[in-house]
Amino acid sequence: MLSHAATVSARALHRVGVGDVARRAAAARGFGVGRRVGGGRRLGGSGTSSSSRRPRVARVFDRRAFRGAARAAADEPSSSSSSSSSPLPFSPLPDVPLSPHVSLVSGASRGIGLEMVRQLLERPDASMRGRPSAAGGHVVAACRDPSSATALAELRGRYPTRLSVVRMDVTDVAAIEAAAATVAEAHGRVDALVQTAAVLHVAGEMAPETSIARLDERSAIAAFRTNALGPTLVVKHFANLLHEATARARAEAKEAAAEKESDSDSDAGYARAHAPAAVVANLSARVSSVGDNRLGGWHSYRASKSALNQLTKNCAIEFARKKHPVTFLLLHPGTVATDLSAPFRRNVPEGKLFAPEFAAERLLGIVGEKTQEDTGKFFAWDGEEVQW
Ligand SMILES: NC(=O)c1ccc[n+]([C@@H]2O[C@H](COP(=O)([O-])OP(=O)(O)OC[C@H]3O[C@@H](n4cnc5c(N)ncnc54)[C@H](OP(=O)(O)O)[C@@H]3O)[C@@H](O)[C@H]2O)c1
């Protein structure tokens, strides 16, 4: 039987429109029943049947605040102009696995983000080396308009229990809050947040400036909102889910070490300390580098990505001081054959235009292998550090 808190949680989820199994999963995870992982071990729940046992991991996010945001989102459709007609921020799943690892990719409708989602699903062993728990884990694909994201819909048809699609326009704070509430209720953690959403040009609205004479205030503000502020607001609203992931990964590593029967305290302590922290990887661009700027131009895009670099570095410093730290990385994918680069490929030297498959593979490899010691660093697709 579910506890009172679990019943309340289930009702709240019903109001925000999350599927039945998500309700059961969230109830089972966080409200008195405990979370089953692998062979039926319980993690993190306070336990109705074992209420005398202390929870192994203290929950670090405020579920009531998340539920409030989700409820508000259900009542008031997102202000995003491109949002779907459904008031629900989430496509309900037929079955929500109690995944030991959750990756969230923003800007997943096309380009590098879409390819990352595909590889996380199709290449479970290879996609994030160094984070073995990512293999077979859950993937949340965030995009502005799930109803028009046909490639994601096709992937969801093939991986209905491993992929969920959530609506999130990074320039719309209500949409970010609603997405965080949805992910909190369905998964309770985010282990890897990869942010690819960005804008360089929009037909008839925005084009990269070739001279200061072409600088347009509205376009510049739009670039800063999407490329710098948006990803940082996502970090703000997903922060507790990231801390929760670090806490849980460490508790799980400690428990696994103890179960190996080499369970001296020092082994368990070592495993706990070396479990990977949650990671945020923000896609920047080499043109953001001030030291490497030899061509000029592209004022808004360049400067918005430089701002993203500074904000990401700031987060790296702040989140390293937390009890449950989070690793922050900046990534340059190279020049990649996507819609973003389409108008500017003429001068790309032979062999220097990468397929999205190649870029996604390289970048996921970097996300998987870097640790808290690398937090705040900026890496190119080949693993080389990029100068600021
Ligand atoms: N391609 C390159 O050569 C290259 C080079 C250096 C750096 N990068 C960086 O790599 C990342 C991925 O680029 P890409 O080539 O894959 O770009 P892309 O093909 O143009 O895709 C951009 C993605 O961002 C999404 N997006 C745009 N505005 C958004 C918003 N307000 N909220 C949420 N999502 C939004 C788009 O969604 P919609 O479908 O809804 O528009 C789309 O999914 C970007 O950060 C880019 O700056 C790319």
The ligand as a MOL file (V3000), in Angstrom:
LIG
                    3D

  0  0  0     0  0            999 V3000
M  V30 BEGIN CTAB
M  V30 COUNTS 48 52 0 0 0
M  V30 BEGIN ATOM
M  V30 1 N 27.3880 22.9870 -36.5590 0
M  V30 2 C 28.5610 23.5730 -36.3400 0
M  V30 3 O 29.4110 23.6810 -37.2510 0
M  V30 4 C 28.8910 24.1180 -34.9700 0
M  V30 5 C 30.1470 24.7000 -34.7710 0
M  V30 6 C 30.4840 25.1930 -33.5230 0
M  V30 7 C 29.5650 25.1090 -32.4890 0
M  V30 8 N 28.3410 24.5550 -32.6990 0 CHG=1
M  V30 9 C 27.4120 24.4890 -31.5780 0
M  V30 10 O 26.9120 23.1760 -31.4510 0
M  V30 11 C 25.5730 23.2120 -30.9620 0
M  V30 12 C 24.6610 22.3930 -31.8370 0
M  V30 13 O 24.6650 22.9850 -33.1190 0
M  V30 14 P 23.9640 22.2920 -34.3650 0
M  V30 15 O 24.8980 22.4410 -35.4860 0
M  V30 16 O 23.4350 20.9760 -33.9970 0 CHG=-1
M  V30 17 O 22.7530 23.3240 -34.5880 0
M  V30 18 P 21.3550 23.1210 -35.3430 0
M  V30 19 O 21.3800 21.9530 -36.2480 0
M  V30 20 O 21.0150 24.4660 -35.9010 0
M  V30 21 O 20.3720 22.7840 -34.1320 0
M  V30 22 C 20.1150 23.7580 -33.1750 0
M  V30 23 C 19.1860 23.1680 -32.1430 0
M  V30 24 O 18.9380 24.1680 -31.1540 0
M  V30 25 C 17.5490 24.2230 -30.9460 0
M  V30 26 N 17.1280 25.5300 -30.4520 0
M  V30 27 C 17.2930 26.7360 -31.0270 0
M  V30 28 N 16.7330 27.6780 -30.2690 0
M  V30 29 C 16.2120 27.0360 -29.1930 0
M  V30 30 C 15.5000 27.4700 -28.0360 0
M  V30 31 N 15.1930 28.7600 -27.8380 0
M  V30 32 N 15.1290 26.5420 -27.1230 0
M  V30 33 C 15.4170 25.2390 -27.3200 0
M  V30 34 N 16.0610 24.7670 -28.3840 0
M  V30 35 C 16.4600 25.6660 -29.3140 0
M  V30 36 C 16.9330 23.9160 -32.2970 0
M  V30 37 O 15.5840 23.5640 -32.1200 0
M  V30 38 P 14.4320 23.8590 -33.2260 0
M  V30 39 O 14.3970 22.6350 -34.1160 0
M  V30 40 O 13.2050 24.0240 -32.4070 0
M  V30 41 O 14.8200 25.1050 -33.9650 0
M  V30 42 C 17.8240 22.7700 -32.7310 0
M  V30 43 O 17.4230 21.5690 -32.1230 0
M  V30 44 C 25.2050 24.6940 -30.8570 0
M  V30 45 O 25.3840 25.1220 -29.5400 0
M  V30 46 C 26.1960 25.3690 -31.7780 0
M  V30 47 O 26.4400 26.7150 -31.4120 0
M  V30 48 C 27.9870 24.0470 -33.9260 0
M  V30 END ATOM
M  V30 BEGIN BOND
M  V30 1 1 1 2
M  V30 2 2 2 3
M  V30 3 1 2 4
M  V30 4 1 4 5
M  V30 5 2 4 48
M  V30 6 2 5 6
M  V30 7 1 6 7
M  V30 8 2 7 8
M  V30 9 1 8 9
M  V30 10 1 8 48
M  V30 11 1 9 10
M  V30 12 1 9 46
M  V30 13 1 10 11
M  V30 14 1 11 12
M  V30 15 1 11 44
M  V30 16 1 12 13
M  V30 17 1 13 14
M  V30 18 2 14 15
M  V30 19 1 14 16
M  V30 20 1 14 17
M  V30 21 1 17 18
M  V30 22 2 18 19
M  V30 23 1 18 20
M  V30 24 1 18 21
M  V30 25 1 21 22
M  V30 26 1 22 23
M  V30 27 1 23 24
M  V30 28 1 23 42
M  V30 29 1 24 25
M  V30 30 1 25 26
M  V30 31 1 25 36
M  V30 32 1 26 27
M  V30 33 1 26 35
M  V30 34 2 27 28
M  V30 35 1 28 29
M  V30 36 1 29 30
M  V30 37 2 29 35
M  V30 38 1 30 31
M  V30 39 2 30 32
M  V30 40 1 32 33
M  V30 41 2 33 34
M  V30 42 1 34 35
M  V30 43 1 36 37
M  V30 44 1 36 42
M  V30 45 1 37 38
M  V30 46 2 38 39
M  V30 47 1 38 40
M  V30 48 1 38 41
M  V30 49 1 42 43
M  V30 50 1 44 45
M  V30 51 1 44 46
M  V30 52 1 46 47
M  V30 END BOND
M  V30 END CTAB
M  END
